[in-house]
Amino acid sequence: MPTDLDLIVIGAGIAGASAAARLAENRKLVVLEMEERPGYHSTGRSAATYEPNYGPPSIRALTRAGRSFFEAPPDGFASAPLISPRPTIFVVPDHQEEQGAALMKSSTDLEEISVAEARRHFPALKESYARHAMLDASTADIDVDLLHQGFLRRIKALGGEVVCRAPVDSLARQDGAWQVTTPAGKFSAPIIVNAAGAWGDEIARRAGVRPQGLQPKRRSMAVVPAPEGMNFMGWSFVGDVGETWYAKPSGGRLLVSPAEAEPVEPHDAFADDLTLAEGIARFEEAIDIPVTRLDGSWGGLRSFVPDGNPVCGYDAEAEGFFWLIGQGGYGIQTSPALGDLAASLVRQEAVPAYIEREGLELSDIAPGRPI
Ligand SMILES: Cc1cc2nc3c(=O)[nH]c(=O)nc-3n(C[C@H](O)[C@H](O)[C@H](O)COP(=O)(O)OP(=O)(O)OC[C@H]3O[C@@H](n4cnc5c(N)ncnc54)[C@H](O)[C@@H]3O)c2cc1C
């Protein structure tokens, strides 16, 4: 077992990996992951989209701040581009006019467009579905695996260690350090970074720390084969503005989500068949692509605390217990900036200037804030 650890990160998803990649620059650390490989849970199950006009202000600030990393990662971080542009079309059916107006008001660089214009981006959109739409030209596909592997490689290159098949069973504070027990061995360090995704509150309970009210919510995804002769890879991301379905081209097929947010316990999530069928019916109301079979499906967890902001910072009551949870549906797009911010706060340094410039309020993401 490594000795003299400065800190232990729990969870090797995108949150734990992005923070550890920064912390390993000047801290001795291990990342403990309960599964056989990092990325098995939420990180490996996302829609892989970068959307700066999605989520509460803290999320938007972190997403904007991370754009430069996506566009120009450090030398050697990735062998191919981390993002590739794919515009988004938010379609506004009559009964969602209010949501359309709210999104327009809260967003930057959204352009109101006609359905005819929307159909130039997504030709299978039915003319009768809505009277107008909105175009966000700033969105992109993220290569999540490339990003995640980049962070993991960096941890190892800097001397950090990622230990898989190491579920944290118990944690206790003793003699100024956290004693962590896993089937892969015992670890000890003065600081713990809790990046356990949907299990974040569970880790706190095991440590005797007050939970943050984290609620995992299931979201399902269907993989729809391309109809004969149709090449939609260059089409946009498309969804209704009320977020009751969305679709995007990926790997020669179409991903279609019912966009549900079903509260569940933390678990190895899978798609719900009935929810998928209902979501596909909503998709078919809008899109002229009949779904006759699926090539696959999956489910994943998006975990939120009640105000929808992430939780990032030291616990006020439990010494050396650092929270990095509640990334909801935005944990990939926020990871470069949130990982960097978390590392700065763990080291008790100031918020990096490029994040502060985007208007992030630390009080919005502080653990134990009034919600
Ligand atoms: C369908 C879907 C679509 C999404 N689309 C997008 C999108 O387009 N863009 C975007 O930015 N985000 C998206 N998200 C959200 C994004 O996937 C998550 O916010 C992000 O992956 C969370 O990362 P994480 O590291 O916190 O969680 P995880 O990836 O779940 O990692 C947490 C890790 O902790 C480990 N762990 C848990 N308990 C223990 C323990 N006791 N001991 C050791 N390890 C433990 C788990 O095994 C897991 O690997 C989507 C999510 C879903 C489900």
The ligand as an SDF file (V2000), in Angstrom:
LIG
                    3D

 53 58  0  0  0  0  0  0  0  0999 V2000
  -28.1610    9.6280  -20.1130 C   0  0  0  0  0  0  0  0  0  0  0  0
  -27.1990   10.6740  -19.6220 C   0  0  0  0  0  0  0  0  0  0  0  0
  -26.8430   11.7190  -20.4650 C   0  0  0  0  0  0  0  0  0  0  0  0
  -25.9010   12.6690  -20.0590 C   0  0  0  0  0  0  0  0  0  0  0  0
  -25.4820   13.6030  -20.9500 N   0  0  0  0  0  0  0  0  0  0  0  0
  -24.5220   14.4920  -20.5920 C   0  0  0  0  0  0  0  0  0  0  0  0
  -24.0170   15.4110  -21.5440 C   0  0  0  0  0  0  0  0  0  0  0  0
  -24.4090   15.3990  -22.7120 O   0  0  0  0  0  0  0  0  0  0  0  0
  -23.0510   16.2990  -21.1460 N   0  0  0  0  0  0  0  0  0  0  0  0
  -22.5810   16.3070  -19.8530 C   0  0  0  0  0  0  0  0  0  0  0  0
  -21.7260   17.1400  -19.5350 O   0  0  0  0  0  0  0  0  0  0  0  0
  -23.0430   15.4310  -18.9340 N   0  0  0  0  0  0  0  0  0  0  0  0
  -23.9930   14.5260  -19.2720 C   0  0  0  0  0  0  0  0  0  0  0  0
  -24.4600   13.6220  -18.3530 N   0  0  0  0  0  0  0  0  0  0  0  0
  -24.0080   13.7280  -16.9540 C   0  0  0  0  0  0  0  0  0  0  0  0
  -22.6410   13.1330  -16.7380 C   0  0  0  0  0  0  0  0  0  0  0  0
  -22.5700   11.8480  -17.3120 O   0  0  0  0  0  0  0  0  0  0  0  0
  -22.3710   13.0620  -15.2200 C   0  0  0  0  0  0  0  0  0  0  0  0
  -22.6080   14.3310  -14.6350 O   0  0  0  0  0  0  0  0  0  0  0  0
  -20.9380   12.6850  -14.9200 C   0  0  0  0  0  0  0  0  0  0  0  0
  -20.5690   11.5160  -15.6100 O   0  0  0  0  0  0  0  0  0  0  0  0
  -20.7490   12.4730  -13.4210 C   0  0  0  0  0  0  0  0  0  0  0  0
  -19.4200   12.0560  -13.2160 O   0  0  0  0  0  0  0  0  0  0  0  0
  -18.9770   11.4550  -11.8300 P   0  0  0  0  0  0  0  0  0  0  0  0
  -17.5350   11.1680  -11.9380 O   0  0  0  0  0  0  0  0  0  0  0  0
  -19.4620   12.3350  -10.7450 O   0  0  0  0  0  0  0  0  0  0  0  0
  -19.8510   10.1060  -11.6910 O   0  0  0  0  0  0  0  0  0  0  0  0
  -19.5090    8.6170  -12.1480 P   0  0  0  0  0  0  0  0  0  0  0  0
  -19.0520    8.5610  -13.5400 O   0  0  0  0  0  0  0  0  0  0  0  0
  -20.7050    7.7920  -11.8030 O   0  0  0  0  0  0  0  0  0  0  0  0
  -18.2790    8.2460  -11.2400 O   0  0  0  0  0  0  0  0  0  0  0  0
  -18.4110    7.9900   -9.8540 C   0  0  0  0  0  0  0  0  0  0  0  0
  -17.5390    6.7890   -9.5620 C   0  0  0  0  0  0  0  0  0  0  0  0
  -17.5120    6.5390   -8.1640 O   0  0  0  0  0  0  0  0  0  0  0  0
  -17.3880    5.1670   -7.9950 C   0  0  0  0  0  0  0  0  0  0  0  0
  -17.8020    4.7980   -6.6350 N   0  0  0  0  0  0  0  0  0  0  0  0
  -19.0320    4.8930   -6.0940 C   0  0  0  0  0  0  0  0  0  0  0  0
  -19.0310    4.4250   -4.8290 N   0  0  0  0  0  0  0  0  0  0  0  0
  -17.7600    4.0130   -4.5700 C   0  0  0  0  0  0  0  0  0  0  0  0
  -17.1350    3.4290   -3.4480 C   0  0  0  0  0  0  0  0  0  0  0  0
  -17.8090    3.1350   -2.3180 N   0  0  0  0  0  0  0  0  0  0  0  0
  -15.8210    3.1420   -3.5230 N   0  0  0  0  0  0  0  0  0  0  0  0
  -15.1070    3.4090   -4.6530 C   0  0  0  0  0  0  0  0  0  0  0  0
  -15.6680    3.9690   -5.7560 N   0  0  0  0  0  0  0  0  0  0  0  0
  -16.9720    4.2680   -5.7120 C   0  0  0  0  0  0  0  0  0  0  0  0
  -18.3010    4.5910   -9.0590 C   0  0  0  0  0  0  0  0  0  0  0  0
  -17.9800    3.2470   -9.3680 O   0  0  0  0  0  0  0  0  0  0  0  0
  -18.0710    5.5280  -10.2180 C   0  0  0  0  0  0  0  0  0  0  0  0
  -17.1130    5.0470  -11.1460 O   0  0  0  0  0  0  0  0  0  0  0  0
  -25.3670   12.6290  -18.7350 C   0  0  0  0  0  0  0  0  0  0  0  0
  -25.7400   11.5920  -17.8780 C   0  0  0  0  0  0  0  0  0  0  0  0
  -26.6290   10.6040  -18.3270 C   0  0  0  0  0  0  0  0  0  0  0  0
  -26.9730    9.4900  -17.3980 C   0  0  0  0  0  0  0  0  0  0  0  0
  1  2  1  0
  2  3  1  0
  2 52  2  0
  3  4  2  0
  4  5  1  0
  4 50  1  0
  5  6  2  0
  6  7  1  0
  6 13  1  0
  7  8  2  0
  7  9  1  0
  9 10  1  0
 10 11  2  0
 10 12  1  0
 12 13  2  0
 13 14  1  0
 14 15  1  0
 14 50  1  0
 15 16  1  0
 16 17  1  0
 16 18  1  0
 18 19  1  0
 18 20  1  0
 20 21  1  0
 20 22  1  0
 22 23  1  0
 23 24  1  0
 24 25  2  0
 24 26  1  0
 24 27  1  0
 27 28  1  0
 28 29  2  0
 28 30  1  0
 28 31  1  0
 31 32  1  0
 32 33  1  0
 33 34  1  0
 33 48  1  0
 34 35  1  0
 35 36  1  0
 35 46  1  0
 36 37  1  0
 36 45  1  0
 37 38  2  0
 38 39  1  0
 39 40  1  0
 39 45  2  0
 40 41  1  0
 40 42  2  0
 42 43  1  0
 43 44  2  0
 44 45  1  0
 46 47  1  0
 46 48  1  0
 48 49  1  0
 50 51  2  0
 51 52  1  0
 52 53  1  0
M  END
$$$$
